[in-house]
């Protein structure tokens, strides 16, 4: 595995519960699952860009 940069991401309680219902996963396994989901989502760049725009997360560009 490549060196990784650690960023803490808080999983909402409702999403955590839904993951637990799908499989009995401990928090480390949920972390691995979250990374896999993010990696898969990033494969569709246009979808990610649209989501960023919809959520208005691109604050860096808004301030330049």
Phi and psi restraints in degrees (range 20) as a CNS / XPLOR table:
assign (resid 1 and name C) (resid 2 and name N)
       (resid 2 and name CA) (resid 2 and name C) 1.0 -65.3 20.0 2
assign (resid 2 and name N) (resid 2 and name CA)
       (resid 2 and name C) (resid 3 and name N) 1.0 158.5 20.0 2
assign (resid 2 and name C) (resid 3 and name N)
       (resid 3 and name CA) (resid 3 and name C) 1.0 -60.6 20.0 2
assign (resid 3 and name N) (resid 3 and name CA)
       (resid 3 and name C) (resid 4 and name N) 1.0 140.5 20.0 2
assign (resid 3 and name C) (resid 4 and name N)
       (resid 4 and name CA) (resid 4 and name C) 1.0 -120.3 20.0 2
assign (resid 4 and name N) (resid 4 and name CA)
       (resid 4 and name C) (resid 5 and name N) 1.0 153.7 20.0 2
assign (resid 4 and name C) (resid 5 and name N)
       (resid 5 and name CA) (resid 5 and name C) 1.0 -98.8 20.0 2
assign (resid 5 and name N) (resid 5 and name CA)
       (resid 5 and name C) (resid 6 and name N) 1.0 130.4 20.0 2
assign (resid 5 and name C) (resid 6 and name N)
       (resid 6 and name CA) (resid 6 and name C) 1.0 -90.9 20.0 2
assign (resid 6 and name N) (resid 6 and name CA)
       (resid 6 and name C) (resid 7 and name N) 1.0 123.7 20.0 2
assign (resid 6 and name C) (resid 7 and name N)
       (resid 7 and name CA) (resid 7 and name C) 1.0 -126.8 20.0 2
assign (resid 7 and name N) (resid 7 and name CA)
       (resid 7 and name C) (resid 8 and name N) 1.0 130.9 20.0 2
assign (resid 7 and name C) (resid 8 and name N)
       (resid 8 and name CA) (resid 8 and name C) 1.0 -83.2 20.0 2
assign (resid 8 and name N) (resid 8 and name CA)
       (resid 8 and name C) (resid 9 and name N) 1.0 126.5 20.0 2
assign (resid 8 and name C) (resid 9 and name N)
       (resid 9 and name CA) (resid 9 and name C) 1.0 -121.3 20.0 2
assign (resid 9 and name N) (resid 9 and name CA)
       (resid 9 and name C) (resid 10 and name N) 1.0 123.6 20.0 2
assign (resid 9 and name C) (resid 10 and name N)
       (resid 10 and name CA) (resid 10 and name C) 1.0 -86.9 20.0 2
assign (resid 10 and name N) (resid 10 and name CA)
       (resid 10 and name C) (resid 11 and name N) 1.0 123.9 20.0 2
assign (resid 10 and name C) (resid 11 and name N)
       (resid 11 and name CA) (resid 11 and name C) 1.0 -88.4 20.0 2
assign (resid 11 and name N) (resid 11 and name CA)
       (resid 11 and name C) (resid 12 and name N) 1.0 126.2 20.0 2
assign (resid 11 and name C) (resid 12 and name N)
       (resid 12 and name CA) (resid 12 and name C) 1.0 -56.2 20.0 2
assign (resid 12 and name N) (resid 12 and name CA)
       (resid 12 and name C) (resid 13 and name N) 1.0 147.8 20.0 2
assign (resid 12 and name C) (resid 13 and name N)
       (resid 13 and name CA) (resid 13 and name C) 1.0 -58.3 20.0 2
assign (resid 13 and name N) (resid 13 and name CA)
       (resid 13 and name C) (resid 14 and name N) 1.0 -40.3 20.0 2
assign (resid 13 and name C) (resid 14 and name N)
       (resid 14 and name CA) (resid 14 and name C) 1.0 -66.6 20.0 2
assign (resid 14 and name N) (resid 14 and name CA)
       (resid 14 and name C) (resid 15 and name N) 1.0 -37.9 20.0 2
assign (resid 14 and name C) (resid 15 and name N)
       (resid 15 and name CA) (resid 15 and name C) 1.0 -70.3 20.0 2
assign (resid 15 and name N) (resid 15 and name CA)
       (resid 15 and name C) (resid 16 and name N) 1.0 -39.6 20.0 2
assign (resid 15 and name C) (resid 16 and name N)
       (resid 16 and name CA) (resid 16 and name C) 1.0 -58.7 20.0 2
assign (resid 16 and name N) (resid 16 and name CA)
       (resid 16 and name C) (resid 17 and name N) 1.0 -43.9 20.0 2
assign (resid 16 and name C) (resid 17 and name N)
       (resid 17 and name CA) (resid 17 and name C) 1.0 -64.7 20.0 2
assign (resid 17 and name N) (resid 17 and name CA)
       (resid 17 and name C) (resid 18 and name N) 1.0 -40.9 20.0 2
assign (resid 17 and name C) (resid 18 and name N)
       (resid 18 and name CA) (resid 18 and name C) 1.0 -64.1 20.0 2
assign (resid 18 and name N) (resid 18 and name CA)
       (resid 18 and name C) (resid 19 and name N) 1.0 -39.2 20.0 2
assign (resid 18 and name C) (resid 19 and name N)
       (resid 19 and name CA) (resid 19 and name C) 1.0 -63.5 20.0 2
assign (resid 19 and name N) (resid 19 and name CA)
       (resid 19 and name C) (resid 20 and name N) 1.0 -44.3 20.0 2
assign (resid 19 and name C) (resid 20 and name N)
       (resid 20 and name CA) (resid 20 and name C) 1.0 -61.2 20.0 2
assign (resid 20 and name N) (resid 20 and name CA)
       (resid 20 and name C) (resid 21 and name N) 1.0 -33.7 20.0 2
assign (resid 20 and name C) (resid 21 and name N)
       (resid 21 and name CA) (resid 21 and name C) 1.0 -70.2 20.0 2
assign (resid 21 and name N) (resid 21 and name CA)
       (resid 21 and name C) (resid 22 and name N) 1.0 -31.9 20.0 2
assign (resid 21 and name C) (resid 22 and name N)
       (resid 22 and name CA) (resid 22 and name C) 1.0 -74.3 20.0 2
assign (resid 22 and name N) (resid 22 and name CA)
       (resid 22 and name C) (resid 23 and name N) 1.0 -36.7 20.0 2
assign (resid 22 and name C) (resid 23 and name N)
       (resid 23 and name CA) (resid 23 and name C) 1.0 -159.5 20.0 2
assign (resid 23 and name N) (resid 23 and name CA)
       (resid 23 and name C) (resid 24 and name N) 1.0 150.6 20.0 2
assign (resid 23 and name C) (resid 24 and name N)
       (resid 24 and name CA) (resid 24 and name C) 1.0 -80.3 20.0 2
assign (resid 24 and name N) (resid 24 and name CA)
       (resid 24 and name C) (resid 25 and name N) 1.0 97.0 20.0 2
assign (resid 24 and name C) (resid 25 and name N)
       (resid 25 and name CA) (resid 25 and name C) 1.0 -120.5 20.0 2
assign (resid 25 and name N) (resid 25 and name CA)
       (resid 25 and name C) (resid 26 and name N) 1.0 138.2 20.0 2
assign (resid 25 and name C) (resid 26 and name N)
       (resid 26 and name CA) (resid 26 and name C) 1.0 -83.0 20.0 2
assign (resid 26 and name N) (resid 26 and name CA)
       (resid 26 and name C) (resid 27 and name N) 1.0 175.6 20.0 2
assign (resid 26 and name C) (resid 27 and name N)
       (resid 27 and name CA) (resid 27 and name C) 1.0 -62.5 20.0 2
assign (resid 27 and name N) (resid 27 and name CA)
       (resid 27 and name C) (resid 28 and name N) 1.0 -34.3 20.0 2
assign (resid 27 and name C) (resid 28 and name N)
       (resid 28 and name CA) (resid 28 and name C) 1.0 -64.7 20.0 2
assign (resid 28 and name N) (resid 28 and name CA)
       (resid 28 and name C) (resid 29 and name N) 1.0 -41.4 20.0 2
assign (resid 28 and name C) (resid 29 and name N)
       (resid 29 and name CA) (resid 29 and name C) 1.0 -68.7 20.0 2
assign (resid 29 and name N) (resid 29 and name CA)
       (resid 29 and name C) (resid 30 and name N) 1.0 -35.2 20.0 2
assign (resid 29 and name C) (resid 30 and name N)
       (resid 30 and name CA) (resid 30 and name C) 1.0 -64.4 20.0 2
assign (resid 30 and name N) (resid 30 and name CA)
       (resid 30 and name C) (resid 31 and name N) 1.0 -38.3 20.0 2
assign (resid 30 and name C) (resid 31 and name N)
       (resid 31 and name CA) (resid 31 and name C) 1.0 -60.2 20.0 2
assign (resid 31 and name N) (resid 31 and name CA)
       (resid 31 and name C) (resid 32 and name N) 1.0 -45.6 20.0 2
assign (resid 31 and name C) (resid 32 and name N)
       (resid 32 and name CA) (resid 32 and name C) 1.0 -63.6 20.0 2
assign (resid 32 and name N) (resid 32 and name CA)
       (resid 32 and name C) (resid 33 and name N) 1.0 -41.5 20.0 2
assign (resid 32 and name C) (resid 33 and name N)
       (resid 33 and name CA) (resid 33 and name C) 1.0 -63.0 20.0 2
assign (resid 33 and name N) (resid 33 and name CA)
       (resid 33 and name C) (resid 34 and name N) 1.0 -43.8 20.0 2
assign (resid 33 and name C) (resid 34 and name N)
       (resid 34 and name CA) (resid 34 and name C) 1.0 -60.4 20.0 2
assign (resid 34 and name N) (resid 34 and name CA)
       (resid 34 and name C) (resid 35 and name N) 1.0 -41.8 20.0 2
assign (resid 34 and name C) (resid 35 and name N)
       (resid 35 and name CA) (resid 35 and name C) 1.0 -62.2 20.0 2
assign (resid 35 and name N) (resid 35 and name CA)
       (resid 35 and name C) (resid 36 and name N) 1.0 -41.8 20.0 2
assign (resid 35 and name C) (resid 36 and name N)
       (resid 36 and name CA) (resid 36 and name C) 1.0 -65.4 20.0 2
assign (resid 36 and name N) (resid 36 and name CA)
       (resid 36 and name C) (resid 37 and name N) 1.0 -40.9 20.0 2
assign (resid 36 and name C) (resid 37 and name N)
       (resid 37 and name CA) (resid 37 and name C) 1.0 -64.5 20.0 2
assign (resid 37 and name N) (resid 37 and name CA)
       (resid 37 and name C) (resid 38 and name N) 1.0 -44.1 20.0 2
assign (resid 37 and name C) (resid 38 and name N)
       (resid 38 and name CA) (resid 38 and name C) 1.0 -62.6 20.0 2
assign (resid 38 and name N) (resid 38 and name CA)
       (resid 38 and name C) (resid 39 and name N) 1.0 -45.3 20.0 2
assign (resid 38 and name C) (resid 39 and name N)
       (resid 39 and name CA) (resid 39 and name C) 1.0 -59.6 20.0 2
assign (resid 39 and name N) (resid 39 and name CA)
       (resid 39 and name C) (resid 40 and name N) 1.0 -43.8 20.0 2
assign (resid 39 and name C) (resid 40 and name N)
       (resid 40 and name CA) (resid 40 and name C) 1.0 -65.9 20.0 2
assign (resid 40 and name N) (resid 40 and name CA)
       (resid 40 and name C) (resid 41 and name N) 1.0 -41.5 20.0 2
assign (resid 40 and name C) (resid 41 and name N)
       (resid 41 and name CA) (resid 41 and name C) 1.0 -65.0 20.0 2
assign (resid 41 and name N) (resid 41 and name CA)
       (resid 41 and name C) (resid 42 and name N) 1.0 -37.6 20.0 2
assign (resid 41 and name C) (resid 42 and name N)
       (resid 42 and name CA) (resid 42 and name C) 1.0 -68.2 20.0 2
assign (resid 42 and name N) (resid 42 and name CA)
       (resid 42 and name C) (resid 43 and name N) 1.0 -14.1 20.0 2
assign (resid 42 and name C) (resid 43 and name N)
       (resid 43 and name CA) (resid 43 and name C) 1.0 -64.7 20.0 2
assign (resid 43 and name N) (resid 43 and name CA)
       (resid 43 and name C) (resid 44 and name N) 1.0 -26.4 20.0 2
assign (resid 43 and name C) (resid 44 and name N)
       (resid 44 and name CA) (resid 44 and name C) 1.0 -103.1 20.0 2
assign (resid 44 and name N) (resid 44 and name CA)
       (resid 44 and name C) (resid 45 and name N) 1.0 85.5 20.0 2
assign (resid 44 and name C) (resid 45 and name N)
       (resid 45 and name CA) (resid 45 and name C) 1.0 -59.2 20.0 2
assign (resid 45 and name N) (resid 45 and name CA)
       (resid 45 and name C) (resid 46 and name N) 1.0 -40.5 20.0 2
assign (resid 45 and name C) (resid 46 and name N)
       (resid 46 and name CA) (resid 46 and name C) 1.0 -65.0 20.0 2
assign (resid 46 and name N) (resid 46 and name CA)
       (resid 46 and name C) (resid 47 and name N) 1.0 -39.4 20.0 2
assign (resid 46 and name C) (resid 47 and name N)
       (resid 47 and name CA) (resid 47 and name C) 1.0 -64.8 20.0 2
assign (resid 47 and name N) (resid 47 and name CA)
       (resid 47 and name C) (resid 48 and name N) 1.0 -41.1 20.0 2
assign (resid 47 and name C) (resid 48 and name N)
       (resid 48 and name CA) (resid 48 and name C) 1.0 -65.5 20.0 2
assign (resid 48 and name N) (resid 48 and name CA)
       (resid 48 and name C) (resid 49 and name N) 1.0 -43.8 20.0 2
assign (resid 48 and name C) (resid 49 and name N)
       (resid 49 and name CA) (resid 49 and name C) 1.0 -61.4 20.0 2
assign (resid 49 and name N) (resid 49 and name CA)
       (resid 49 and name C) (resid 50 and name N) 1.0 -41.1 20.0 2
assign (resid 49 and name C) (resid 50 and name N)
       (resid 50 and name CA) (resid 50 and name C) 1.0 -65.0 20.0 2
assign (resid 50 and name N) (resid 50 and name CA)
       (resid 50 and name C) (resid 51 and name N) 1.0 -39.6 20.0 2
assign (resid 50 and name C) (resid 51 and name N)
       (resid 51 and name CA) (resid 51 and name C) 1.0 -65.9 20.0 2
assign (resid 51 and name N) (resid 51 and name CA)
       (resid 51 and name C) (resid 52 and name N) 1.0 -42.4 20.0 2
assign (resid 51 and name C) (resid 52 and name N)
       (resid 52 and name CA) (resid 52 and name C) 1.0 -60.0 20.0 2
assign (resid 52 and name N) (resid 52 and name CA)
       (resid 52 and name C) (resid 53 and name N) 1.0 -44.3 20.0 2
assign (resid 52 and name C) (resid 53 and name N)
       (resid 53 and name CA) (resid 53 and name C) 1.0 -64.4 20.0 2
assign (resid 53 and name N) (resid 53 and name CA)
       (resid 53 and name C) (resid 54 and name N) 1.0 -44.3 20.0 2
assign (resid 53 and name C) (resid 54 and name N)
       (resid 54 and name CA) (resid 54 and name C) 1.0 -62.4 20.0 2
assign (resid 54 and name N) (resid 54 and name CA)
       (resid 54 and name C) (resid 55 and name N) 1.0 -39.0 20.0 2
assign (resid 54 and name C) (resid 55 and name N)
       (resid 55 and name CA) (resid 55 and name C) 1.0 -86.9 20.0 2
assign (resid 55 and name N) (resid 55 and name CA)
       (resid 55 and name C) (resid 56 and name N) 1.0 -4.0 20.0 2
assign (resid 55 and name C) (resid 56 and name N)
       (resid 56 and name CA) (resid 56 and name C) 1.0 55.8 20.0 2
assign (resid 56 and name N) (resid 56 and name CA)
       (resid 56 and name C) (resid 57 and name N) 1.0 46.2 20.0 2
assign (resid 56 and name C) (resid 57 and name N)
       (resid 57 and name CA) (resid 57 and name C) 1.0 -90.4 20.0 2
assign (resid 57 and name N) (resid 57 and name CA)
       (resid 57 and name C) (resid 58 and name N) 1.0 -14.3 20.0 2
assign (resid 57 and name C) (resid 58 and name N)
       (resid 58 and name CA) (resid 58 and name C) 1.0 -83.1 20.0 2
assign (resid 58 and name N) (resid 58 and name CA)
       (resid 58 and name C) (resid 59 and name N) 1.0 65.7 20.0 2
assign (resid 58 and name C) (resid 59 and name N)
       (resid 59 and name CA) (resid 59 and name C) 1.0 -72.5 20.0 2
assign (resid 59 and name N) (resid 59 and name CA)
       (resid 59 and name C) (resid 60 and name N) 1.0 -27.9 20.0 2
assign (resid 59 and name C) (resid 60 and name N)
       (resid 60 and name CA) (resid 60 and name C) 1.0 -60.7 20.0 2
assign (resid 60 and name N) (resid 60 and name CA)
       (resid 60 and name C) (resid 61 and name N) 1.0 -44.9 20.0 2
assign (resid 60 and name C) (resid 61 and name N)
       (resid 61 and name CA) (resid 61 and name C) 1.0 -71.1 20.0 2
assign (resid 61 and name N) (resid 61 and name CA)
       (resid 61 and name C) (resid 62 and name N) 1.0 -29.0 20.0 2
assign (resid 61 and name C) (resid 62 and name N)
       (resid 62 and name CA) (resid 62 and name C) 1.0 -67.8 20.0 2
assign (resid 62 and name N) (resid 62 and name CA)
       (resid 62 and name C) (resid 63 and name N) 1.0 -26.9 20.0 2
assign (resid 62 and name C) (resid 63 and name N)
       (resid 63 and name CA) (resid 63 and name C) 1.0 -96.9 20.0 2
assign (resid 63 and name N) (resid 63 and name CA)
       (resid 63 and name C) (resid 64 and name N) 1.0 1.8 20.0 2
